Amino acid sequence: MNLIKQIKGQAAMTDSLFFLTIIVALCVLLFNFSATYGERTDFAINNLYFKEYTNSSLKAIFYTDIPLNFTKDINSLETDYLITALKSDFLPDRKIGDSDINSLSNGNIRDLSKYNLFYTIKSLMYPLPNYDYLYYIQEIDTTNFIYFMLKINEVNDNKIISRYYLCEPLSINPIRALVQNANKIYSSSTPLVFKFKENSGQNEVRTVSNLTIWPSTNSINDEIITNTKIENSVNLKCKEYIEGP
């Protein structure tokens, strides 16, 4: 009888230890879940917010009204969607604007659609001053970039200086190299079809429009942006755009 009671006591003690171990493990898991719930919720909300911001920005870019009187008078009575102006501009010569892809002339009315696109993007991103971003329109079949805009924040003497560039990359490689050091990247894309004149008729080119944003960082390599001595495959070939008087 004593042996049976001793065995039962050992079994009860073992069951109690197993039960206690399970309870402790559950308590640790619940504590860890509760302690990180706020961080995970904040991360999810931020991801949703910035993803939705890039999606909405792409919609706003092309559905913004711009003047059609070939001036920069925003009070013009004749307006149309920006995407219409861009497609009309692209039709005769298969490019946006009259100037080179990585330049923009303030006084050239033939750069009007390019001018409006530049400042539309700039104004849409104004609420996020601590974020860098790039926007481009790229031909899918040829990997040719029709338009490429880049904004980078620099910190000098505890002051944030925003620099804007127009670029002419020859591939997607320098773009990957540019953002690889960013902590978080939020990006949205949408397909577009542009028409252009070819011989006696018209042809179509499929493109993708992309907006990518990320928190400003000091780890951006300046050589990737402007240094033309680097091989074209890893160079964006950018020129800084400075507003005129």
N, C-alpha and C positions, 0 to 999 in steps of 0.2 A: 504493500500500500504506500509506504513511504517513497519507494522508487517511482511509482505511478504519479504521486503528488509532485515529486521533484521534476519529472519529465513535463507534466502539465504546467508547472511554474516556469520552466525554461521556455516552453512554447509561448506562454502568455507574454513573457518578457521579450522574446524575439518579435512577436506580433506588435507589441507596443513600440519597439524600436523602429520597425518598418513603418508603422503608422506615423510616428514622430518625424521620421525622415521625409515621408511624403508631405506632411503638413509644412515642414520647414522649406522644402523645395517650392511648394505652392506659394508660400508667403514671400519668398525671394522673387519668384516670377511676378507676382502681383505688385510687389514694391517697385521692381524694375519697370514694369509696364506703367505704373502710376507716375513714377519719377520722370520718364521720358515721353509721356503722353503729350505734354505741351509742346516739346520740341518737334515731335513727329507731326503734330497737328499744324504747327507753324510752318514746317517745311512743306507739307502738302498744300497748304493755302497759298504759300509763296509760289510754288510751282504752278498751281492753277492760275493764280493772278497774272504772272508774267507770261505764261503761255497764252492766256486769253488776251493779254495786252498786245503781243505780237500778232495774233490773229486779227484783232480789231484794227491794228495799225495798217495791216495790208489792205483791209477793206477800205479804210479811210483814204489811203494813198490814191486809189484808183477812182473812188467816188467823190473826190473833192472837186468842187467847181473852180474853174480857172477862167480868166477873161479871154475872149477870142478876138479882141480888137488889135492884137499885136502890140500892145503896150503893157506896162506893168501896173496899170491903174486897176486896183482891186475893186473899184466902184463901177466897173464896166457893166452895162446892162446885158451884153451878149456873153454868155458863159456856157461851158460844156464840161463834161467829166474830164479829168486829167488823163485817164486812159485813152480817151478818144483823141486828145491832142497828141499823145505819145505815138499812137498808131498812125495818125496822119503824118506826123513828122518822120516816122520810120519808112513810110511807103516809098518815097522817090529814090532815096539813096542808101537804104538799109542801115541807117544809124540814127541815133537820137541827138538832135542838136547839130549846129553847123561846125562847132569847134571839135578838137580832138576829144576822145573819150575821157582823158584825164585832165581836161581843162574846161573852163566855163567863162564866157565873156559876158560881163555885166551890161555892156552897151549894144550887144548884137541881138536884134529882135528875133533872128533865126534860131537863137538858143533859148527862146521863151519857154518851150515845153520842158527842156532840161533844167532851166532856172526854176520853174515851178515845182518840178519833181524834187530838186535839191532842198528847197525851202519847205516843202510840205513834209518831207521826212524829218527835217530839222525841227520843225514846230511840233510834230507828233511825239518826238522823243524829248521835248523840253521838260516834261514832268519827271523825267528820270535823269537828273544831271550827273549822278554818280555812276552812270552806266556807259560803257562803250558799246558801239554797235557798227554793223556793216549792212549794207543793202545792195543787192545786185540783181540784174536781169541777165540771164545767160542762155544762149542758144543750146538746146539739148543735144542736137546731132553733131555740132561742130565744136562744142565747148567754148565758143567765142562769147566774150562778155560784151553786151550792148551798153551796159551802164554799171558802174561800180562806185559806191560811196562809202567812206570809212570815217568814223569819228573816234578819236583816242583822247583820253584825259591824261595830262601830265601834271605832276606835283613838283613845283619849284618854289622854294622858300615858303613852304606851307600854304601855297596858293595853287588852286586847281586851274589849269589852263586847258581849254578844249581846243583841239586841233582837228580840222576837217580836211579830208583828202578825196581826190578823184583819182581812180586807179585803172590800170589796164593789165591785169594778170593774164598770163597765157595758159594757166591751168588751175585746178582746184588745190594743188599742193601748198602754195604759199598761204592760202586761207586756213588750211588745217594747221600749218606751222604757227600762224598768228594767234589762234585761239586755244592752242593746246595747253597753255599755262593758266587759262581762266578756270576759276573754281566752279562756276555754274554757268551753263550756256542754255539760253532759251531761243528757239528758232521756229519759224513758220514759213511755209512755202506754198505757192499756188501756181498752177500752169497757166500760160498765156499763149495765144497764137497771134503772131504779127504777119502782115502781108507786105510784100515789097515788089516793085516793078522789075521785071526781068525780060529783056528783049522787047517783044511786042505785047506781052501779057503780064500776069501777076503770078506770084508764087507765095507759098506760106512757109513760115519757119516756126517751129515749136520752141517755146522758151519756158524757163522757170523763174519766178520772182521770189526772192528770199530775203527775209529780215532776221538777223541774228543779233542778240544782245547778251551782254555779260557784265558783271560788276567790274568796275575799273580796277586795273592792276598795274603795278610798276614793272612787271616782268615781260611786257611786250618788247620784242626785239625790234629796235628802230631800223636795223639793216634790212629786215624783211619788208619794211614799208617802202623805203626810198632808195636804198643803195643799189645803183644800177650795175655795180661791179659783180654782184652775186649772179649766179646763173639764173636765167629767166624762170626756170622751173620752181625756184624757191623765192622769187621776188615779186611783190605786188606791182611794182613800177608806178608808184603813187607820186602825185604832185599836190602839195598843200594848197588848198583854196583859201585865199585871204579876201575878205569882202572889200570892195572898193568904197570910196567916199560916198 
